[in-house]
Structure formats: C-alpha cells, structure tokens
C-alpha cells in the first residue's frame, strides 16, 4: 500500500471512532470496504501511524508535501485525544487546524447590540423586540425547499459567471431533523452534492440566501466539485478524495463558505431575496434583514468565547447557555442547540473553523474574485492564507 492509500485508510479508520470525522470520501471503494470489514483500530495505533506517515519522504512538490503533513497533524492530534491523552481545547484547535482560536472581544458584541437596538422598530427590551421580529421571519415549511431552490438557481448563474463551474456538477436539496447544525453539504463524488437543511428550529427568510450560498454556490459544493475536477481528475491527487473535519481542510472550506454570500451577492442579497419571496407570497423586511445579518456576523466568533468557557474554564453548561442567549438575544432552545454543537465530540474544536476561516479567506481574497477562485481550485493550507503574496 503506497503512502496516499495509507493516508486514506488512516482517515477512514479514524472515522470509525468519530461520527462525522470523515465528511466526504469518494476514493478507491476497496479501501473503504477494507476499513469497514476490520475491527476498529485502537486510537494509539492511529496516532503512531499518523506520526510515521508525517516523517516519510513524499512528493517532489514541496507544497503538496506540506499540505499532507498539516492533514496528518490533525489526524495525530485527534487520535491522541481519543487515546486518552489530555489536550487543552485551544491546543487541540491549533494542532488540528493550524490556527489559534480567537475569541470575539465583548466590546464588539456590545456595539453590535447597540446598532441593532437603533435599527429595530419599537422600544423596550431589545431581546424581546429582536425575537419578536425574528419569529415573524420564519419561512413556512411547505415553501422552504421552493425558496431554497430558487436561490440555488440564482446563485448557480452568478457563480458560473464569476468563477465558472465544472461540467456535470449537480445538487439535491432536502430537509432533515435531529441534527446539531443548520445545514450540511454531503459531497458524494462525481461532482454531486446532497445538501440538507435542518428544520428542528424555524428557518428564517433572512438566513436562507446565505445558507444556500454557504452550502452550494459558490460555497462547499462548488469547492468540492472544482477540486475533484482539477486536483483529483486532473492532477491525480488521491488525497483530495478524502475530506476530514479535524484538519486544516475544514478551516479553508468553512472560510470559503462563510465568504460565499458576499462574493456571490455583491451587496444585492436583499433585492434578490425580496423578489424570490414576493413570488412565493412571503413578506420580507429587507431593510431590517440587512441590519440583523450584520448583527449576526458581528457575533461570528461568539462560539469560540463559549467553547473557551466550557472547555478551558470549566464553566457549567447552564451558565454558558445563558451567556450565549444573552449576547445572541436568542431563545433558550436555540442557545441549547448551540451548546449541543459545542459539546459534540466531532464539532467541539471545529467551531473555531468558521470565524478563523472567514477571517483568513476574507483577507486573502481582499475583494479579488480571482483569488476567491484560487481558494476553490488550489490545494492550499492555512499557512498559505496567513501572509498572501
């Protein structure tokens, strides 16, 4: 078995221990079948295998070598934690993802609430006014998939014009329940994605366009499809057929997806949304929606603050839930859903990928669509984004 096959098997074996660690796999099916037929490999053995692979000579392409080494660092760290080695939460984030988790300053949170207070209609308690407005923006369940499909069509047209799309890419949209996230892209290989929207909680009109951009065009689906077309089919980079959540791949992918709405809509998201919802007979408060999205973006790193409270300071779950609810102005139910994500074994360190990835990708792109396309099509690491040329 060559080095890349050993890397794929390592990742698949780790996936036997952590549900969701393997986000996508479309490599040699015989390797997946081999791992499925085995007994689960002890985590300590997986950690040793990751360290051994990281020490081997790999490719003439030094950059490809660095990419694989960064991936293996994430695999080794996850394996060591599974084996019982105590690893502080922030150290786990840095070793898995190549970034240090950055909490959002509470001064920024105060300013975000002040701006929201000034924009929301009415007076009195801000949280009550905010929740009252938000609750009125829930998309009727029977119209949700239709709305998402219309945004998908619009965003596909825009994405093709901006960065192109590989031949034969396709997407299926569905709704699901009982998941810890709002939406998810299951990349199936063959330039195909199954994208699901979680309906455990209400899905709001102001969030649907960004959700579709994040998961589909020009976000996760677009990245996976381009990398399969160019890096796997074009360059034979077998390592790209495996996507692992506990590695730097995830930081770049979430950064791309977080940046996707701004790139695709270029400031006219609310005009597009107003047209879609008018066709569906859904009222849409475009002016307030823009302010609310800005408020929610300002809170982007709040999950890092909460994770630090939980995992580093050992604060009680109820206290952290109240902390989130206070800054987000959310319901206890929605705050509890966030805690579920922060404490999930797959996602506890992953939460930092959103804010860190968004910051890295935003600075790397700096308004240049060509640089955004390079994120979609090239084999990059977090290090490449720290000091772009």
N, C-alpha and C positions, 0 to 999 in steps of 0.2 A: 504494500500500500504506500503510495507516494505521500509527500508532505501535505498537499492540499486535501487529499482524501482523508488523511489523519485529522486535519483541522475540521473538516465537515463532520466526521464521526465524533470528535470531541464535543462539538457544539450540540449535536443530536443527543449525545449521551447526557449532557447537562440538562437538556430539555426534558429528559425522563424524570429529573428531580424537581424542576420548577415549571409549573404550567405557565405557558406564555413566554418562556425564555427564548424559544425558537419562534420568532414572529413569522417567518416565512422560510420555506425550503422548497426548491424546485431543481435540486441537483440530481445526481445519479440515484434512481429509485432503489437500486440494490443496496446502497449504503443505509438508507432509511429502513429497509426491510431487515438488514443485519442488526441494526441497533434495536429495532422493535422486538426481535426474537431473543435478544440477550437478556440476562438478568441485569438489573441496574448496576452500573459501575460505581464503586464507593467514591465519594467526592474527593478523598485524599489522593486516590489514584488519578483522578481527572486533573487535579491541581499539579501533580507531578508531570503528567503528560503535557499540559499547557506550558510549563516551565521548560521542559525538554524541547518542545517544538520551537519555543521562542529563542532558544540558543543555537538552533541549527542554521546553516547557510541556506539561503532560499533563492532569491532571484537576482539576475543581473540588474534589474530595475530596482534601484535603492528605495525609491518612493513606495513601490508595491511592497517591498520588504518591511518598511516602516508601518504601512497600513496593517499588515498581518500581525506584526509584533504588538501593535496597540490593541487589536482584537483579542489576542491571546492574553494580554494583561487583564482584560475584563473577564475572560474565562477563568483564569487562575484565581483572581480575587473572589469571584462568585463561588468557585469550588472550595476555596479555603474557608469561606464563611459557612458553607454547607457542612463542611467537615468539623465545624465547631470552633474554629479559630475566632477569637474576639477581634472584630474590626470596627472601629468607630465609624459612625454613619458618614461623616464628611470624608474620611479616608477612603471608605468604600466608593463614594461618588468619584473621587479623584482617580483612584486606581482603575475603576471600571471605565470611566468616561473621558479621562484626560482633562477634566475641568474641576475647579474648586467651586462648591455650591455657594452662590451669592444671595444672601437674604435681601429683601427689599427694605430700605430704610422706612421706619414708621412715619417720618415726616412726609414722605411721598404719599403714603396712604391717607394721611390727614388732608393733604392738598387735594387728592382725588375725591374724597368725600365732600370737601368744600365746593369743588367745581360742580359736582353732581347736585348738591343742595341748591345751588344757584340756578340750575337748569330745570329741575323737576317742577312741575306745576304744583300749586297748593302750598300750604305751610304746615308747621307742626313737625312731629317726629320724622326724621329723614328715613330711617329704616322702614317705617310703616308706609310712607309715600312711595319709596322705591319698590317695595314688594307689591304694593297695590298696582303700580304702573306695570311692573314686570308680569304679574299674573294675568293682566289683560292682553299680553302679547303671545300667549300660548297658541300654537298652531293647532287647529282641530285635527285630531288623529286621522280622520278619513282623508285629509288633504295634505298630510305631511309628505308622503312619498311623491305626490304630484308636484309639490313645491320644490322638493329636493331635485327631482328630475329636471325641472325647468331651469334651475340654477346650474345643474350639471351641463345641460346643453349650451347655455350661455358661456359658461366658463371653459368648456371644451373649445368653442370657437375662438375665444380670446387667447387661450393657451397655445393653440395651434399657430395663431398669428404671431405670438410673442416668442416662443421657444421651439415650436414645432412639436410633432408627436410621431412616434414610431408607427409603422404600418401595423394594422391588425390589433391595436390595443382596444380592449373592451372593459366595461364596468357593469356590475349588477348592484342595485341598491335594494336594501331590505331594512326592516325594523326588527329589533330584538328586545329582550328584557333580562333582568337579573345579571347585569354586568357592572363593574366599578367605574366605567368610563362613559363619556357621552357618545362617542362614535369610534369606529375602528375600521381599518383597512386590512383585509385578509388578502395578501398578494398570493395568487395561485400559480404563477409562472405562465409562460405562453402569452405574456403581456396582458394578463387578465387579473382583475381585482373583484372581490366581493366586499362591498362597503356596507356596513350596518350602522344604524342609528338606534341608540338605546332609548326606550320610551318608559323607563322606570319612573322618571320625573318628567314634567312638562317640557316640551321643546319649544323654544321661543323664536318668534319671527325674526328678531334682530340677529339671532345667532346662526340661523340656517345657512345663509350665503357663505359665511366664513367657515362653517363646518364642512360644507361641500368643497370649498376651495382647499381646505386643510387636508381632507382625506382623498380627494380625487384630482381635480385640475386647478392649479398646477402643483399640488402637494404630493402626498405619498404615492398615489397610483402613478402619477407622471414620472416621479423619480425612479420607482421600481421598473417601470416599463422601459424607460430610456437606458437604465443601467443594464437591464437584461439584453436589450438590443445591441448596445455598443460594447459593453465590457464583457458580457458572457458570450453572446453570439458572435460579436465582432472580434474581441481580443482573446477569447478563451479563458477568461478569468473565473475559474470554477468557484473560487472563494466567495464571489458575489451571489451565488445561488443560495446562500445561507444568510439570513438576517437575524441577528441576535440582539435582544433588548438590552442586555447588560454590557454593552460595548460602545465605543465611540461612534459606530454606525448610527446609533439611536440619537445621539446629540445632533448630528448633521441632518438626519431625516426629520426630526421634530423642528429643528430650526428652519429648514426648507418649508415645512408645512405651516409653521407659525407665520412665516413671511408671505406665504402664498396669497392670502386675500389682498394684501396691499399691492403686490405685484400685478395680480390679475385685474383687480377692480380699478386701481389707479385713481382712487378718490370718488368714484361714482357708484359705490356699492348700494347706497340708499336709493338712488334713482332707479337702478336695476331692480332692487327689491320691491320698490313701490309699484313698478309695472307688473312684476310677477304676481304680487299679492292682489292687485286690483283685478287681474284676470281670474283669480280664484275666489274673489269675493271676500277677501280678508283685509280688514282695516290695518293700516301701517302708519305709525307715527315716526316718520323718517327723521325729523329734527331731533326728537328726544332719543331715538335709537342711536344716533351718532354719538351723543354725549354718553350714553350708557356703555357703548362699546369702548369708548376712551377710558371710562372709569374701570371697566373690567380689565383692560390692557394694563392700566397702571398697577393693578393688583397681581400682575402676572407672576411675580416672584413670591407671593404670599405663601404658596405651598412649601417653599423652601424654609421660610420662617417657621411654619407649623411643624415641618419634619424635624427641624433642629430642636424645637421644644419637646417633641415626642421622643426622638431617638438619642439626643445628646444631653438634654437637661432632665429627661425622665419625667416630664410633666404628665399629670393624669389625662386620660383620653377626654374626659368631660371638659376639663379646662381648655384643652386645645380646640375642641369643638366650639366652645364659647368664644375663643379667640378668633377663629375663622368666621364664625357667624357675625361677630361684632364688626370686623373690617369689611366683610363681603356684603353685610346687610341682608344676609340670606336667612332662610328658614333653618330650623334645627335639623330637619330632614335632609336638606341639601348639604349642610355642613357635615352631617354624619356620613353622607355619601363620599365627601372629600376625605374624611378620616379613613374610610374603608380603603380608598386608593393608597393613602399614605402608609397604611399598615400592611398592605398586601405584600407577600414575600417577593413577588415579581416586580412590583412597582415602587417599593419603598425608597430605593435610591434613584429610580427612574424620574421621579417628579422634577428633579433639577434640570432634566434634559430640555424641558420646554423653555424656561427663561434663559438658560445658558445658551441653548441652541439658537434661539431667536436673536439674542444679542450678538453672538458670533456671526451668524449669517447676515444680519442686517448691516453690520459694519463691513463685512466682506463685500457684499453686493453694492452698498452705498449708492443705490438708485440706478445701477447699470444692469439692464436686463441680460446682457451678455454674461456677466458674472453670475447672475442667477442661473442661467443655463449651464454654466460650468459646474455648479453645485448639483444639478440634475444629472449630469452626464459623466463626471470625472470621479475617480477613486481618491477621495480626499479624506484627511483626518482632521481632528480638532486643531492640531498643531498648524495645519495649513491656513486655518482661518484666523489665528491669533495675530499674525503680522503679514497681511496680504501684500503682495508686490504691487 
